[in-house]
Amino acid sequence: MKAIAAVAITTIRSSLRSHVVHVVLFFMVLTVFVLPATIASDGTAQGLIQVSLTYTLDLVGLLLSIVTLWLGCTVVTDDIECYQVHMVLAKPISRASFWCGKMLGILALQGVLLLVAAIGIYGVTMWRYQRGHFPPAERKAIANELLVGRRLFEPRPVPLEQLVDKEFKRRKDATGMPPNVSEEMVRSSIRRELSARITEVRAGEPPRVWIFENLPQVPEDGNIFLRFRLYVDSATSKDQRLTDGILWVYNPKDNTMYPYSETNSPVQQYMGGVWHQLRINPAFLAEHNRLIIGYENRDPQGKSVVFQLADGPNVMLPVTSFLMNYARVIVLVFAQLAFLAILGCTCGALLSTPVAIFLSFAYVIIGMVIVAMRPATPDDVIIPKGFFMHLLYLVRIGAGYIIVSVNDLNQVSLLAKGELIEYAAMGFVILKVVILHGLPIALIGLWLFRRRELGLVVRR
């Protein structure tokens, strides 16, 4: 351990002398202390906090990621090409200890920079919020909806596969199987039809009902928030407008559904394509902490409204403080830097500096492209028929298992909406990115580094 610590300390010192690190540190200071104080928002407290956190945390994460990859690709190759590694390895230190010391030195330096940046961003953002002239009602809403970590609860799922089986059997008994069509293709078509029907609420029909079960106990003065987003006519249409509807809430005291209304009229207006957040009285929780709500479409033009499965409605309950939720985001950013340090040091130990930089950055970019190409749902998967296109499809699928996207560790968007970053979700992405992908890369890199003939490296 003393040898690893000595290499790590030497790595930190040499990294601090890098001109690239100096430039990035300068931009980090601007990002942490200048950008939050000058960035413009929509004038609301929510806009101020969300814009400040999103821009600054994402930019700091990007800058630290670039520095981590750069240092990982250069600190090892510089020692090899300048023949310093021969003097180090001549001492009683293994190549594995040398590599681990380099990687841990980079990670320690980046961890300190991340911690300082996180404290600065939090302090400047909260300072601007406290100095803002926001009315008490808005500050109370921010405390309950944004400056908190709220767990999201989904309604009872619709038994889609049972409905698919039932509809498939009905069609098969009525008309038989179509020629030249597989059973899976028919089921996939039925699944898409039923999914569209489930998410649609037609005008003039009875209310669509959602049931939330086994919610946590909420005190009488507590907060239950219902969040949803609806679309008028089609979720793909950009021409969204106001629509009329009645939100029904079940009252367990008299076993009756009542309209939720903030005015004297039960019919409320909801803008399509934007998030809506309503506070529900905890008194509406029924036996076993069950909440039942419904939506009746009263659109004046008779158009349907669509509730996508990812858009709720969902129930949100406060679980932890904003500071603890903020700390979880920083932990995920540090995990991202750990993976990039492993990737950079592995490439730097095996290749020359330009090739190592190119390969490591190409890995990250390809991972981002693969995620962007990923279908939104399994029903959207289209398998090409031609040999060449099918081969490319298989290559993309295989690359998705080998290459991982570091964007999976970015949860700033949840923090900016007041959503809880769950420990289970954190563990899953850290296991996927750092352990299942980063650890094999490190082991393969160490094995190849031990077999590399360093005496053949000639500096030109």
VOPAGU-2260 file (C-alpha; in pm, 1 decimal, decimal comma):
REM VOPAGU-2260
SITE   aa  ch    i         X         Y         Z
SITE  MET   A    0       0,0       0,0       0,0
SITE  LYS   A    1     290,1     239,4      64,1
SITE  ALA   A    2     405,8     197,7    -294,7
SITE  ILE   A    3      57,6     265,0    -431,1
SITE  ALA   A    4      21,6     572,2    -209,3
SITE  ALA   A    5     361,8     703,0    -320,4
SITE  VAL   A    6     269,1     663,5    -688,1
SITE  ALA   A    7     -69,2     829,0    -623,0
SITE  ILE   A    8      93,2    1130,4    -454,6
SITE  THR   A    9     342,9    1166,0    -737,4
SITE  THR   A   10      54,9    1147,1    -988,5
SITE  ILE   A   11    -134,7    1423,4    -811,0
SITE  ARG   A   12     172,2    1649,8    -812,8
SITE  SER   A   13     243,3    1592,1   -1180,1
SITE  SER   A   14    -124,0    1641,5   -1269,3
SITE  LEU   A   15    -132,4    1978,3   -1095,8
SITE  ARG   A   16     155,1    2091,8   -1317,9
SITE  SER   A   17     -38,8    2009,5   -1635,9
SITE  HIS   A   18    -143,2    2314,3   -1841,2
SITE  VAL   A   19    -461,2    2132,8   -1946,7
SITE  VAL   A   20    -560,6    2096,0   -1581,5
SITE  HIS   A   21    -488,7    2466,6   -1524,0
SITE  VAL   A   22    -718,2    2568,6   -1808,2
SITE  VAL   A   23    -998,1    2338,9   -1691,9
SITE  LEU   A   24    -963,5    2461,8   -1334,9
SITE  PHE   A   25   -1004,5    2817,9   -1458,6
SITE  PHE   A   26   -1326,5    2726,5   -1639,7
SITE  MET   A   27   -1446,1    2534,3   -1333,8
SITE  VAL   A   28   -1408,4    2845,0   -1118,2
SITE  LEU   A   29   -1614,2    3037,4   -1370,4
SITE  THR   A   30   -1873,6    2760,0   -1377,4
SITE  VAL   A   31   -1905,7    2720,8   -1001,5
SITE  PHE   A   32   -1892,7    3080,6    -881,1
SITE  VAL   A   33   -1970,7    3304,6   -1179,3
SITE  LEU   A   34   -2221,8    3109,5   -1389,9
SITE  PRO   A   35   -2480,6    3049,7   -1109,8
SITE  ALA   A   36   -2466,6    3418,4   -1013,9
SITE  THR   A   37   -2524,1    3545,0   -1367,6
SITE  ILE   A   38   -2743,6    3283,4   -1533,6
SITE  ALA   A   39   -3092,2    3405,2   -1622,4
SITE  SER   A   40   -3412,8    3218,6   -1538,6
SITE  ASP   A   41   -3782,6    3277,6   -1589,2
SITE  GLY   A   42   -3800,1    3493,1   -1275,2
SITE  THR   A   43   -3948,9    3222,7   -1050,6
SITE  ALA   A   44   -3776,8    3049,1    -761,8
SITE  GLN   A   45   -3827,4    2713,9    -928,5
SITE  GLY   A   46   -3670,8    2832,8   -1252,4
SITE  LEU   A   47   -3376,9    2986,4   -1066,1
SITE  ILE   A   48   -3292,0    2667,7    -877,7
SITE  GLN   A   49   -3354,3    2428,2   -1165,4
SITE  VAL   A   50   -3155,7    2625,4   -1422,3
SITE  SER   A   51   -2865,5    2687,7   -1183,8
SITE  LEU   A   52   -2836,7    2323,3   -1077,7
SITE  THR   A   53   -2883,1    2175,4   -1423,9
SITE  TYR   A   54   -2635,2    2396,6   -1607,1
SITE  THR   A   55   -2364,0    2409,3   -1342,0
SITE  LEU   A   56   -2365,9    2042,9   -1235,8
SITE  ASP   A   57   -2375,5    1918,1   -1594,2
SITE  LEU   A   58   -2095,1    2151,6   -1697,9
SITE  VAL   A   59   -1878,7    2064,6   -1397,4
SITE  GLY   A   60   -1934,1    1694,9   -1463,5
SITE  LEU   A   61   -1834,0    1744,1   -1827,7
SITE  LEU   A   62   -1516,4    1936,6   -1740,5
SITE  LEU   A   63   -1406,6    1685,8   -1477,9
SITE  SER   A   64   -1481,9    1397,6   -1714,1
SITE  ILE   A   65   -1261,2    1549,8   -1984,4
SITE  VAL   A   66    -976,9    1606,4   -1737,0
SITE  THR   A   67   -1010,6    1253,3   -1598,2
SITE  LEU   A   68    -985,9    1093,9   -1941,5
SITE  TRP   A   69    -699,2    1322,9   -2042,2
SITE  LEU   A   70    -495,5    1251,4   -1729,3
SITE  GLY   A   71    -566,6     880,3   -1748,5
SITE  CYS   A   72    -435,2     869,0   -2104,7
SITE  THR   A   73    -124,1    1079,4   -2035,2
SITE  VAL   A   74      11,8    1009,1   -1686,3
SITE  VAL   A   75     109,3     650,1   -1770,5
SITE  THR   A   76     222,3     708,1   -2128,3
SITE  ASP   A   77     434,6    1008,5   -2027,3
SITE  ASP   A   78     623,7     796,2   -1774,3
SITE  ILE   A   79     672,5     522,1   -2033,1
SITE  GLU   A   80     782,7     749,6   -2317,7
SITE  CYS   A   81    1011,1     952,6   -2090,5
SITE  TYR   A   82    1160,9     627,8   -1948,9
SITE  GLN   A   83    1066,4     723,7   -1592,7
SITE  VAL   A   84     867,4     403,0   -1552,1
SITE  HIS   A   85    1191,5     199,9   -1567,4
SITE  MET   A   86    1325,4     374,0   -1257,2
SITE  VAL   A   87     996,1     322,1   -1072,9
SITE  LEU   A   88     958,9     -44,6   -1164,4
SITE  ALA   A   89    1321,1    -110,1   -1078,4
SITE  LYS   A   90    1220,3     -62,4    -716,5
SITE  PRO   A   91    1017,1    -330,3    -532,0
SITE  ILE   A   92     686,9    -224,7    -690,7
SITE  SER   A   93     477,3    -428,2    -932,4
SITE  ARG   A   94     322,7    -301,3   -1251,5
SITE  ALA   A   95     -22,5    -355,5   -1100,5
SITE  SER   A   96      66,5    -132,5    -804,5
SITE  PHE   A   97     207,1     127,5   -1042,2
SITE  TRP   A   98    -115,8     127,6   -1249,0
SITE  CYS   A   99    -341,3     133,9    -941,8
SITE  GLY   A  100    -142,4     420,5    -792,2
SITE  LYS   A  101    -181,2     623,9   -1111,1
SITE  MET   A  102    -554,9     559,5   -1125,1
SITE  LEU   A  103    -613,6     630,8    -754,5
SITE  GLY   A  104    -407,3     950,5    -775,2
SITE  ILE   A  105    -623,5    1080,7   -1059,6
SITE  LEU   A  106    -940,6     978,5    -878,3
SITE  ALA   A  107    -830,5    1144,0    -552,1
SITE  LEU   A  108    -753,4    1470,2    -730,1
SITE  GLN   A  109   -1081,5    1467,3    -919,6
SITE  GLY   A  110   -1274,1    1373,2    -606,9
SITE  VAL   A  111   -1139,8    1676,7    -419,8
SITE  LEU   A  112   -1219,3    1905,3    -714,1
SITE  LEU   A  113   -1570,1    1758,4    -737,9
SITE  LEU   A  114   -1629,4    1808,5    -365,5
SITE  VAL   A  115   -1517,0    2172,1    -379,3
SITE  ALA   A  116   -1729,6    2235,1    -688,1
SITE  ALA   A  117   -2034,6    2067,5    -531,2
SITE  ILE   A  118   -2006,8    2279,4    -216,0
SITE  GLY   A  119   -1963,3    2594,5    -423,6
SITE  ILE   A  120   -2260,0    2522,6    -651,2
SITE  TYR   A  121   -2486,3    2443,1    -358,3
SITE  GLY   A  122   -2378,6    2752,2    -166,9
SITE  VAL   A  123   -2414,4    2995,6    -458,3
SITE  THR   A  124   -2751,2    2851,7    -564,0
SITE  MET   A  125   -2896,9    2867,1    -211,9
SITE  TRP   A  126   -2750,5    3216,2    -163,8
SITE  ARG   A  127   -2926,6    3341,4    -477,1
SITE  TYR   A  128   -3249,7    3173,9    -369,5
SITE  GLN   A  129   -3240,5    3326,0     -20,2
SITE  ARG   A  130   -3166,9    3672,3    -159,0
SITE  GLY   A  131   -3448,3    3649,5    -413,5
SITE  HIS   A  132   -3764,3    3848,1    -350,9
SITE  PHE   A  133   -4008,1    3557,7    -374,5
SITE  PRO   A  134   -4350,6    3560,9    -205,3
SITE  PRO   A  135   -4403,6    3332,2      97,1
SITE  ALA   A  136   -4648,7    3111,2     -93,8
SITE  GLU   A  137   -4388,3    3042,5    -363,2
SITE  ARG   A  138   -4120,5    2969,5    -105,1
SITE  LYS   A  139   -4353,0    2724,3      68,9
SITE  ALA   A  140   -4422,8    2550,6    -261,8
SITE  ILE   A  141   -4048,2    2528,7    -334,2
SITE  ALA   A  142   -3982,7    2377,5       9,4
SITE  ASN   A  143   -4250,3    2111,2     -45,6
SITE  GLU   A  144   -4195,5    2035,3    -413,3
SITE  LEU   A  145   -3833,2    2106,4    -509,5
SITE  LEU   A  146   -3603,7    2141,8    -207,6
SITE  VAL   A  147   -3684,3    1786,8    -100,7
SITE  GLY   A  148   -3633,8    1429,3    -214,6
SITE  ARG   A  149   -3969,9    1278,1    -304,3
SITE  ARG   A  150   -4025,9     912,2    -383,0
SITE  LEU   A  151   -4239,0     839,1    -687,3
SITE  PHE   A  152   -4518,0     581,5    -664,1
SITE  GLU   A  153   -4683,0     438,8    -973,4
SITE  PRO   A  154   -5044,6     323,4    -996,6
SITE  ARG   A  155   -5149,9     -39,7   -1004,4
SITE  PRO   A  156   -5022,6    -175,2   -1338,2
SITE  VAL   A  157   -5263,8    -278,4   -1606,5
SITE  PRO   A  158   -5240,1    -657,1   -1677,6
SITE  LEU   A  159   -5137,1    -590,7   -2036,0
SITE  GLU   A  160   -5008,5    -939,9   -2115,8
SITE  GLN   A  161   -5329,9   -1098,7   -1989,9
SITE  LEU   A  162   -5530,2    -865,6   -2213,1
SITE  VAL   A  163   -5301,6    -951,1   -2505,5
SITE  ASP   A  164   -5353,0   -1324,9   -2449,1
SITE  LYS   A  165   -5727,4   -1279,6   -2426,2
SITE  GLU   A  166   -5749,6   -1068,0   -2743,3
SITE  PHE   A  167   -5515,4   -1301,4   -2933,5
SITE  LYS   A  168   -5730,3   -1602,3   -2843,6
SITE  ARG   A  169   -6045,0   -1418,9   -2946,4
SITE  ARG   A  170   -5903,1   -1324,5   -3286,6
SITE  LYS   A  171   -5760,1   -1670,0   -3345,0
SITE  ASP   A  172   -6090,1   -1838,2   -3267,1
SITE  ALA   A  173   -6283,6   -1590,1   -3482,1
SITE  THR   A  174   -6070,7   -1564,9   -3797,5
SITE  GLY   A  175   -5770,1   -1792,5   -3746,5
SITE  MET   A  176   -5404,5   -1700,4   -3798,2
SITE  PRO   A  177   -5328,2   -1472,7   -4095,2
SITE  PRO   A  178   -5109,0   -1632,9   -4364,6
SITE  ASN   A  179   -4731,2   -1561,6   -4362,4
SITE  VAL   A  180   -4757,0   -1390,3   -4022,2
SITE  SER   A  181   -4598,8   -1527,8   -3707,0
SITE  GLU   A  182   -4774,8   -1545,9   -3373,2
SITE  GLU   A  183   -4526,4   -1301,2   -3219,8
SITE  MET   A  184   -4600,7   -1040,9   -3489,2
SITE  VAL   A  185   -4974,3   -1067,4   -3420,8
SITE  ARG   A  186   -4918,1   -1038,7   -3045,8
SITE  SER   A  187   -4690,0    -737,9   -3096,4
SITE  SER   A  188   -4958,2    -565,5   -3306,9
SITE  ILE   A  189   -5224,2    -638,8   -3044,0
SITE  ARG   A  190   -4991,8    -512,1   -2770,3
SITE  ARG   A  191   -4941,7    -180,2   -2949,2
SITE  GLU   A  192   -5317,0    -138,7   -3002,1
SITE  LEU   A  193   -5398,3    -212,9   -2639,3
SITE  SER   A  194   -5117,9      12,1   -2512,5
SITE  ALA   A  195   -5255,5     300,6   -2718,5
SITE  ARG   A  196   -5605,4     228,9   -2591,2
SITE  ILE   A  197   -5490,6     216,0   -2228,3
SITE  THR   A  198   -5318,9     553,6   -2247,0
SITE  GLU   A  199   -5610,5     725,7   -2423,3
SITE  VAL   A  200   -5905,8     891,9   -2246,1
SITE  ARG   A  201   -6179,3     976,4   -2493,3
SITE  ALA   A  202   -6416,8    1269,8   -2457,0
SITE  GLY   A  203   -6761,6    1186,8   -2323,8
SITE  GLU   A  204   -6660,3     848,6   -2181,1
SITE  PRO   A  205   -6657,7     756,1   -1809,7
SITE  PRO   A  206   -6350,5     866,0   -1612,8
SITE  ARG   A  207   -6030,9     667,9   -1641,9
SITE  VAL   A  208   -5938,4     543,4   -1293,3
SITE  TRP   A  209   -5593,6     486,4   -1140,0
SITE  ILE   A  210   -5541,2     307,7    -806,9
SITE  PHE   A  211   -5234,4     364,8    -586,9
SITE  GLU   A  212   -5186,8      98,5    -321,7
SITE  ASN   A  213   -4965,1      50,6     -14,3
SITE  LEU   A  214   -4856,7     411,7       8,9
SITE  PRO   A  215   -4658,5     515,5     320,6
SITE  GLN   A  216   -4844,3     660,5     615,5
SITE  VAL   A  217   -4884,3    1037,0     575,5
SITE  PRO   A  218   -4971,4    1268,3     868,4
SITE  GLU   A  219   -5278,8    1487,2     845,5
SITE  ASP   A  220   -5067,5    1795,6     781,2
SITE  GLY   A  221   -4841,7    1609,7     537,1
SITE  ASN   A  222   -4811,6    1651,0     162,5
SITE  ILE   A  223   -4928,6    1413,3    -109,8
SITE  PHE   A  224   -4856,2    1538,2    -458,8
SITE  LEU   A  225   -5013,4    1406,2    -775,2
SITE  ARG   A  226   -4800,6    1468,2   -1081,4
SITE  PHE   A  227   -4902,2    1403,3   -1440,8
SITE  ARG   A  228   -4864,0    1523,0   -1795,5
SITE  LEU   A  229   -5130,7    1482,6   -2061,4
SITE  TYR   A  230   -5136,9    1542,0   -2435,3
SITE  VAL   A  231   -5429,5    1662,2   -2640,1
SITE  ASP   A  232   -5518,3    1435,7   -2934,9
SITE  SER   A  233   -5168,3    1286,5   -2974,0
SITE  ALA   A  234   -4848,4    1260,8   -2770,7
SITE  THR   A  235   -4643,4    1323,9   -3085,0
SITE  SER   A  236   -4822,3    1646,2   -3175,2
SITE  LYS   A  237   -4641,3    1970,3   -3093,5
SITE  ASP   A  238   -4959,4    2178,0   -3125,0
SITE  GLN   A  239   -5069,7    2136,9   -2764,8
SITE  ARG   A  240   -5337,3    2358,0   -2610,6
SITE  LEU   A  241   -5560,1    2395,6   -2307,5
SITE  THR   A  242   -5816,5    2124,0   -2252,4
SITE  ASP   A  243   -6100,8    2083,8   -2003,2
SITE  GLY   A  244   -6130,7    1793,2   -1764,3
SITE  ILE   A  245   -6248,3    1680,7   -1423,4
SITE  LEU   A  246   -6005,1    1519,2   -1181,7
SITE  TRP   A  247   -6193,9    1285,7    -949,1
SITE  VAL   A  248   -6069,9    1178,0    -603,4
SITE  TYR   A  249   -6219,2     892,5    -401,1
SITE  ASN   A  250   -6330,6     980,4     -48,1
SITE  PRO   A  251   -6325,6     668,4     173,8
SITE  LYS   A  252   -6550,7     826,7     436,3
SITE  ASP   A  253   -6865,3     809,4     221,7
SITE  ASN   A  254   -6740,2     581,1     -57,4
SITE  THR   A  255   -6789,4     853,6    -318,7
SITE  MET   A  256   -6576,8    1014,3    -591,5
SITE  TYR   A  257   -6551,8    1393,3    -568,0
SITE  PRO   A  258   -6410,0    1638,8    -823,2
SITE  TYR   A  259   -6078,9    1795,8    -730,0
SITE  SER   A  260   -6113,0    2166,5    -790,0
SITE  GLU   A  261   -5919,2    2477,4    -696,6
SITE  THR   A  262   -6212,5    2696,6    -810,6
SITE  ASN   A  263   -6588,0    2687,4    -775,8
SITE  SER   A  264   -6627,0    2488,1   -1096,4
SITE  PRO   A  265   -6545,6    2114,0   -1102,8
SITE  VAL   A  266   -6418,6    2145,7   -1461,9
SITE  GLN   A  267   -6055,7    2257,0   -1469,4
SITE  GLN   A  268   -5825,1    2354,5   -1752,8
SITE  TYR   A  269   -5501,1    2166,1   -1810,3
SITE  MET   A  270   -5233,3    2258,7   -2060,8
SITE  GLY   A  271   -5121,5    1975,5   -2283,1
SITE  GLY   A  272   -4755,9    1876,0   -2294,0
SITE  VAL   A  273   -4655,7    2029,9   -1958,4
SITE  TRP   A  274   -4626,1    1881,2   -1611,6
SITE  HIS   A  275   -4905,0    1942,0   -1361,0
SITE  GLN   A  276   -4858,3    1899,2    -987,1
SITE  LEU   A  277   -5150,0    1901,9    -743,9
SITE  ARG   A  278   -5161,4    1859,5    -367,4
SITE  ILE   A  279   -5402,3    1591,4    -245,7
SITE  ASN   A  280   -5538,2    1595,8     107,9
SITE  PRO   A  281   -5408,6    1294,9     308,8
SITE  ALA   A  282   -5765,3    1244,3     430,4
SITE  PHE   A  283   -5840,7    1084,0      91,8
SITE  LEU   A  284   -5620,0     786,4     173,1
SITE  ALA   A  285   -5841,2     480,5     205,1
SITE  GLU   A  286   -5779,9     153,1     386,0
SITE  HIS   A  287   -5424,2      16,4     348,4
SITE  ASN   A  288   -5314,6     365,2     239,3
SITE  ARG   A  289   -5486,4     339,5     -95,4
SITE  LEU   A  290   -5554,8     642,1    -315,7
SITE  ILE   A  291   -5800,6     632,7    -605,1
SITE  ILE   A  292   -5816,8     908,6    -863,0
SITE  GLY   A  293   -5984,7     945,1   -1199,7
SITE  TYR   A  294   -5982,3    1177,5   -1498,4
SITE  GLU   A  295   -6288,3    1264,5   -1707,7
SITE  ASN   A  296   -6220,2    1420,3   -2046,7
SITE  ARG   A  297   -6436,0    1728,7   -2115,1
SITE  ASP   A  298   -6238,1    1860,5   -2411,6
SITE  PRO   A  299   -6448,5    2132,3   -2586,4
SITE  GLN   A  300   -6346,6    1999,7   -2930,7
SITE  GLY   A  301   -6416,3    1637,8   -2844,8
SITE  LYS   A  302   -6052,0    1534,0   -2880,6
SITE  SER   A  303   -5898,7    1253,0   -2678,3
SITE  VAL   A  304   -5626,2    1311,7   -2420,7
SITE  VAL   A  305   -5328,8    1079,5   -2380,9
SITE  PHE   A  306   -5154,8     981,9   -2056,9
SITE  GLN   A  307   -4828,1     812,7   -2152,1
SITE  LEU   A  308   -4715,0     545,2   -1908,3
SITE  ALA   A  309   -4397,4     742,6   -1830,1
SITE  ASP   A  310   -4598,8    1061,0   -1765,9
SITE  GLY   A  311   -4816,0     935,4   -1485,1
SITE  PRO   A  312   -5025,0    1014,3   -1304,8
SITE  ASN   A  313   -4787,5     936,1   -1020,0
SITE  VAL   A  314   -4795,3    1003,5    -647,7
SITE  MET   A  315   -4493,4    1175,6    -492,4
SITE  LEU   A  316   -4420,2    1168,8    -119,3
SITE  PRO   A  317   -4127,4    1340,1      61,9
SITE  VAL   A  318   -3866,0    1096,1     192,1
SITE  THR   A  319   -3540,5    1286,1     248,9
SITE  SER   A  320   -3395,7    1635,6     244,4
SITE  PHE   A  321   -3271,0    1816,8     -62,7
SITE  LEU   A  322   -2914,3    1815,2      71,6
SITE  MET   A  323   -2913,0    1435,8     103,0
SITE  ASN   A  324   -3059,2    1401,4    -244,8
SITE  TYR   A  325   -2794,2    1642,4    -373,0
SITE  ALA   A  326   -2522,5    1430,8    -211,1
SITE  ARG   A  327   -2648,3    1122,2    -395,8
SITE  VAL   A  328   -2609,6    1303,1    -727,3
SITE  ILE   A  329   -2250,6    1392,8    -637,6
SITE  VAL   A  330   -2178,6    1028,0    -550,7
SITE  LEU   A  331   -2301,3     924,2    -896,1
SITE  VAL   A  332   -2082,1    1188,7   -1060,6
SITE  PHE   A  333   -1784,6    1050,0    -866,2
SITE  ALA   A  334   -1872,0     699,3    -987,5
SITE  GLN   A  335   -1870,3     835,4   -1342,5
SITE  LEU   A  336   -1523,1     980,0   -1286,4
SITE  ALA   A  337   -1407,8     644,7   -1143,7
SITE  PHE   A  338   -1512,8     462,4   -1460,5
SITE  LEU   A  339   -1345,6     723,0   -1681,4
SITE  ALA   A  340   -1026,4     700,3   -1474,5
SITE  ILE   A  341   -1022,5     324,0   -1527,1
SITE  LEU   A  342   -1084,8     365,0   -1899,2
SITE  GLY   A  343    -820,6     636,2   -1943,6
SITE  CYS   A  344    -551,1     458,1   -1744,1
SITE  THR   A  345    -615,3     132,4   -1927,6
SITE  CYS   A  346    -581,5     297,2   -2268,6
SITE  GLY   A  347    -281,1     497,8   -2154,4
SITE  ALA   A  348     -99,5     189,5   -2024,1
SITE  LEU   A  349    -132,5       4,3   -2355,5
SITE  LEU   A  350    -113,6     270,4   -2627,2
SITE  SER   A  351      64,9     587,8   -2720,1
SITE  THR   A  352     -84,6     916,6   -2600,4
SITE  PRO   A  353    -269,7    1019,5   -2920,7
SITE  VAL   A  354    -412,2     671,2   -2978,2
SITE  ALA   A  355    -513,2     634,9   -2611,6
SITE  ILE   A  356    -696,3     969,7   -2614,7
SITE  PHE   A  357    -871,4     885,2   -2940,6
SITE  LEU   A  358    -979,5     539,5   -2824,0
SITE  SER   A  359   -1107,0     649,7   -2482,6
SITE  PHE   A  360   -1306,2     943,9   -2617,6
SITE  ALA   A  361   -1440,1     724,9   -2900,2
SITE  TYR   A  362   -1562,4     473,9   -2639,9
SITE  VAL   A  363   -1754,9     744,7   -2453,8
SITE  ILE   A  364   -1905,3     893,5   -2771,7
SITE  ILE   A  365   -2010,3     554,1   -2908,8
SITE  GLY   A  366   -2177,4     475,6   -2575,7
SITE  MET   A  367   -2380,5     796,6   -2599,3
SITE  VAL   A  368   -2480,5     716,2   -2959,5
SITE  ILE   A  369   -2591,4     363,7   -2868,9
SITE  VAL   A  370   -2815,9     497,6   -2592,0
SITE  ALA   A  371   -2965,6     753,9   -2832,1
SITE  MET   A  372   -3042,4     474,7   -3081,7
SITE  ARG   A  373   -3207,0     255,5   -2817,4
SITE  PRO   A  374   -3586,0     210,6   -2875,4
SITE  ALA   A  375   -3813,5     374,1   -2620,6
SITE  THR   A  376   -4012,6      51,7   -2565,9
SITE  PRO   A  377   -3964,1    -313,3   -2668,5
SITE  ASP   A  378   -4258,9    -278,3   -2907,7
SITE  ASP   A  379   -4064,3     -17,7   -3105,3
SITE  VAL   A  380   -3788,6    -263,4   -3192,5
SITE  ILE   A  381   -3763,8    -318,7   -3567,8
SITE  ILE   A  382   -3544,4    -608,6   -3685,7
SITE  PRO   A  383   -3418,9    -555,5   -4041,9
SITE  LYS   A  384   -3478,1    -831,8   -4296,0
SITE  GLY   A  385   -3181,1    -783,6   -4531,3
SITE  PHE   A  386   -2856,8    -969,5   -4454,2
SITE  PHE   A  387   -2635,7    -659,7   -4439,2
SITE  MET   A  388   -2882,2    -451,0   -4235,4
SITE  HIS   A  389   -2950,4    -744,9   -4005,9
SITE  LEU   A  390   -2576,1    -784,4   -3954,1
SITE  LEU   A  391   -2547,2    -416,2   -3860,7
SITE  TYR   A  392   -2839,6    -461,8   -3622,1
SITE  LEU   A  393   -2659,3    -750,0   -3449,9
SITE  VAL   A  394   -2340,3    -541,7   -3429,3
SITE  ARG   A  395   -2531,8    -261,4   -3259,3
SITE  ILE   A  396   -2690,0    -506,0   -3013,4
SITE  GLY   A  397   -2349,4    -657,0   -2935,6
SITE  ALA   A  398   -2192,1    -314,7   -2890,9
SITE  GLY   A  399   -2467,4    -228,9   -2643,1
SITE  TYR   A  400   -2347,3    -512,7   -2418,0
SITE  ILE   A  401   -1978,0    -426,7   -2449,5
SITE  ILE   A  402   -1990,9     -45,9   -2442,3
SITE  VAL   A  403   -2168,6     138,4   -2161,8
SITE  SER   A  404   -2287,6     497,9   -2154,2
SITE  VAL   A  405   -2169,7     719,4   -1869,8
SITE  ASN   A  406   -2493,1     915,8   -1909,0
SITE  ASP   A  407   -2661,3     639,6   -1708,9
SITE  LEU   A  408   -2495,1     794,1   -1401,6
SITE  ASN   A  409   -2633,0    1143,4   -1464,0
SITE  GLN   A  410   -2935,2    1202,4   -1238,4
SITE  VAL   A  411   -2928,5    1583,5   -1226,0
SITE  SER   A  412   -3267,5    1600,9   -1398,2
SITE  LEU   A  413   -3431,3    1409,0   -1111,3
SITE  LEU   A  414   -3268,2    1636,9    -854,3
SITE  ALA   A  415   -3397,1    1945,2   -1036,7
SITE  LYS   A  416   -3753,4    1807,6   -1017,7
SITE  GLY   A  417   -3737,9    1715,6    -650,4
SITE  GLU   A  418   -3744,7    1341,0    -723,5
SITE  LEU   A  419   -3563,3    1101,1    -494,0
SITE  ILE   A  420   -3256,4     926,6    -631,9
SITE  GLU   A  421   -3318,0     580,2    -492,6
SITE  TYR   A  422   -3034,4     382,3    -335,9
SITE  ALA   A  423   -3142,6      80,3    -538,2
SITE  ALA   A  424   -3118,7     276,7    -863,7
SITE  MET   A  425   -2778,4     413,9    -759,5
SITE  GLY   A  426   -2651,3      66,4    -681,1
SITE  PHE   A  427   -2779,0     -69,9   -1012,0
SITE  VAL   A  428   -2609,2     190,0   -1232,1
SITE  ILE   A  429   -2285,1     177,6   -1030,3
SITE  LEU   A  430   -2285,2    -201,7   -1057,8
SITE  LYS   A  431   -2356,0    -183,3   -1430,4
SITE  VAL   A  432   -2108,9      89,8   -1522,3
SITE  VAL   A  433   -1823,1      67,1   -1272,1
SITE  ILE   A  434   -1825,7    -301,3   -1171,2
SITE  LEU   A  435   -1958,4    -499,1   -1467,6
SITE  HIS   A  436   -1788,9    -281,7   -1731,6
SITE  GLY   A  437   -1511,8     -90,6   -1557,5
SITE  LEU   A  438   -1366,3    -382,4   -1360,0
SITE  PRO   A  439   -1321,9    -613,3   -1664,8
SITE  ILE   A  440   -1159,0    -324,3   -1853,4
SITE  ALA   A  441    -918,7    -273,2   -1561,8
SITE  LEU   A  442    -834,7    -644,9   -1532,4
SITE  ILE   A  443    -773,4    -682,6   -1906,3
SITE  GLY   A  444    -565,5    -364,2   -1907,5
SITE  LEU   A  445    -355,5    -482,2   -1610,7
SITE  TRP   A  446    -295,9    -821,2   -1772,0
SITE  LEU   A  447    -182,8    -666,2   -2099,0
SITE  PHE   A  448      23,9    -402,1   -1919,5
SITE  ARG   A  449     213,7    -674,3   -1731,8
SITE  ARG   A  450     293,8    -845,2   -2062,1
SITE  ARG   A  451     393,2    -526,4   -2245,6
SITE  GLU   A  452     760,1    -493,2   -2335,4
SITE  LEU   A  453     835,6    -140,3   -2214,0
SITE  GLY   A  454    1186,8    -147,8   -2352,5
SITE  LEU   A  455    1052,7    -137,2   -2708,2
SITE  VAL   A  456     893,8     205,7   -2651,8
SITE  VAL   A  457    1104,4     466,9   -2829,0
SITE  ARG   A  458    1033,3     837,7   -2787,5
SITE  ARG   A  459    1069,7    1037,8   -3105,8
